[in-house]
């Protein structure tokens, strides 16, 4: 009677899975082997989770490097430009230089680089000699986004 009460008290402090192990008539060696296998399995699962998290970070970083969107719309004589890209050094400078090289003046602009780089602008051709197509302007601005910037 005393022995059964001691077993009850001993099993009350064990986790549920360990209580189930003691319900079977397993020797101490068999119980310890089952516990070791469970702990090994948990350790393997932890390693797999860490590997998945590392892979996810790598994939996320690669996607951010590929993330860029340039939209250009012609509105009468003006062009509306919308740009979304990952953060980077001198993005705004590169875009403004591209506008200057294309002979465009910025009439109105709004830029943000809090989480990513984004810009909306209305640009106007400085002269009517050179007419830019929407596709040419989009390609030029996309190149300006990935252009490496030198020291200032």
Backbone torsions as a table, in degrees:
resi	resn	phi	psi	omega
1	UNK	NA	-42.9	179.9
2	UNK	-66.1	-37.8	-178.9
3	UNK	-65.3	-40.9	179.9
4	UNK	-67.2	-35.3	176.5
5	UNK	-66.8	-37.8	178.1
6	UNK	-65.3	-39.0	178.5
7	UNK	-65.3	-39.8	179.0
8	UNK	-61.6	-47.9	-179.2
9	UNK	-63.6	-39.9	-179.1
10	UNK	-66.6	-38.9	-177.9
11	UNK	-78.5	-16.6	-179.8
12	UNK	-69.1	-29.2	-179.6
13	UNK	-84.4	-9.0	-176.6
14	UNK	-86.7	150.5	173.5
15	UNK	-61.9	162.0	-174.8
16	UNK	-56.4	-44.2	-177.9
17	UNK	-64.9	-33.9	178.8
18	UNK	-74.2	-31.5	175.7
19	UNK	-61.1	-41.0	179.8
20	UNK	-64.2	-36.0	179.0
21	UNK	-64.1	-36.4	-177.2
22	UNK	-78.7	-14.3	176.6
23	UNK	-68.0	-34.5	176.9
24	UNK	-77.7	157.1	179.0
25	UNK	-85.9	73.9	179.3
26	UNK	-103.6	146.3	176.4
27	UNK	-73.7	166.0	178.5
28	UNK	-59.0	-37.9	179.5
29	UNK	-64.5	-43.9	179.7
30	UNK	-65.3	-38.7	177.7
31	UNK	-65.2	-43.9	-179.3
32	UNK	-66.8	-35.3	176.9
33	UNK	-65.7	-41.5	178.7
34	UNK	-64.3	-40.4	178.8
35	UNK	-65.5	-42.5	178.8
36	UNK	-61.9	-42.7	178.5
37	UNK	-62.5	-40.8	178.7
38	UNK	-64.3	-43.6	179.2
39	UNK	-65.1	-39.2	177.4
40	UNK	-63.5	-43.3	178.2
41	UNK	-61.4	-42.1	177.9
42	UNK	-63.2	-42.8	179.5
43	UNK	-63.1	-40.3	178.5
44	UNK	-64.7	-42.3	178.1
45	UNK	-62.7	-39.5	177.5
46	UNK	-61.5	-41.9	178.6
47	UNK	-64.0	-39.9	178.5
48	UNK	-64.7	-39.6	178.3
49	UNK	-63.4	-44.4	178.5
50	UNK	-61.4	-41.1	179.2
51	UNK	-64.7	-42.2	178.3
52	UNK	-64.2	-40.9	178.3
53	UNK	-63.2	-41.7	179.0
54	UNK	-64.0	-44.8	178.9
55	UNK	-62.5	-39.9	179.2
56	UNK	-62.9	-41.9	178.7
57	UNK	-63.1	-40.2	179.4
58	UNK	-65.1	-45.8	179.8
59	UNK	-63.0	-42.3	179.6
60	UNK	-61.1	-43.6	179.9
61	UNK	-63.0	-42.5	179.1
62	UNK	-64.6	-39.6	178.6
63	UNK	-65.7	-38.1	178.5
64	UNK	-64.4	-36.1	178.5
65	UNK	-67.9	-29.3	179.7
66	UNK	-86.0	-13.7	-173.6
67	UNK	-75.0	109.4	168.7
68	UNK	-159.5	141.6	-179.3
69	UNK	-139.8	129.1	178.3
70	UNK	-126.4	122.2	177.4
71	UNK	-122.3	130.8	178.0
72	UNK	-127.2	130.4	176.8
73	UNK	-127.0	139.8	177.1
74	UNK	-92.1	127.4	178.3
75	UNK	-125.4	94.1	-176.3
76	UNK	65.1	-122.2	178.0
77	UNK	-85.6	-15.3	-174.2
78	UNK	-97.1	166.8	174.4
79	UNK	-124.8	136.7	173.5
80	UNK	-102.7	125.0	-175.9
81	UNK	-116.5	129.8	174.9
82	UNK	-125.6	126.9	-176.3
83	UNK	-129.4	132.8	173.0
84	UNK	-128.6	133.2	-179.5
85	UNK	-158.6	168.9	174.3
86	UNK	-72.5	161.7	178.8
87	UNK	-64.5	152.1	176.9
88	UNK	-175.2	164.6	-178.5
89	UNK	-74.3	139.2	171.2
90	UNK	59.4	27.3	177.4
91	UNK	-60.7	-48.3	-178.4
92	UNK	-62.2	-42.0	179.8
93	UNK	-62.4	-45.4	-179.7
94	UNK	-61.8	-39.8	-179.6
95	UNK	-68.7	-43.8	179.0
96	UNK	-64.1	-36.9	175.7
97	UNK	-64.7	-38.8	178.0
98	UNK	-64.1	-41.7	176.4
99	UNK	-59.4	-43.5	-178.7
100	UNK	-64.4	-42.9	179.3
101	UNK	-64.7	-31.4	179.1
102	UNK	-83.4	-4.6	-179.8
103	UNK	75.6	38.7	179.9
104	UNK	-114.5	141.6	174.9
105	UNK	-104.8	141.3	178.6
106	UNK	-86.8	115.1	179.1
107	UNK	-84.9	-37.3	-178.4
108	UNK	-154.4	140.7	179.7
109	UNK	-152.1	152.2	174.3
110	UNK	-142.5	129.3	-178.4
111	UNK	-132.7	151.0	178.0
112	UNK	-144.9	143.0	175.9
113	UNK	-138.9	42.0	-179.0
114	UNK	-72.7	-65.7	177.5
115	UNK	-98.8	-37.4	176.4
116	UNK	-143.9	172.5	178.9
117	UNK	-89.2	128.1	174.2
118	UNK	-139.7	147.9	-178.1
119	UNK	-151.1	138.1	170.7
120	UNK	-124.9	134.3	-177.9
121	UNK	-148.1	153.4	171.0
122	UNK	-115.0	121.3	-178.4
123	UNK	-120.0	149.7	-176.3
124	UNK	-128.1	134.8	176.1
125	UNK	-63.0	137.4	179.5
126	UNK	-74.3	-33.6	177.1
127	UNK	-136.1	159.4	-178.0
128	UNK	-93.1	6.6	179.6
129	UNK	-68.1	-45.8	-176.5
130	UNK	-106.1	116.7	177.9
131	UNK	-102.7	124.8	-179.2
132	UNK	-97.2	138.9	173.0
133	UNK	-88.4	160.0	179.5
134	UNK	-61.6	-41.3	-179.4
135	UNK	-65.4	-43.2	178.7
136	UNK	-62.8	-42.1	-179.6
137	UNK	-66.1	-40.4	179.2
138	UNK	-62.3	-44.6	-180.0
139	UNK	-65.4	-40.9	-179.9
140	UNK	-64.7	-41.7	179.8
141	UNK	-70.6	-36.2	177.3
142	UNK	-63.6	-39.0	177.0
143	UNK	-66.5	-36.5	179.8
144	UNK	-66.3	-30.3	179.8
145	UNK	-68.7	-34.5	-177.8
146	UNK	-98.6	-0.5	-179.6
147	UNK	-65.2	127.3	175.8
148	UNK	-69.7	139.2	-177.5
149	UNK	-103.6	136.4	-179.7
150	UNK	-87.9	177.5	178.9
151	UNK	-65.6	144.3	-179.7
152	UNK	-84.2	NA	NA
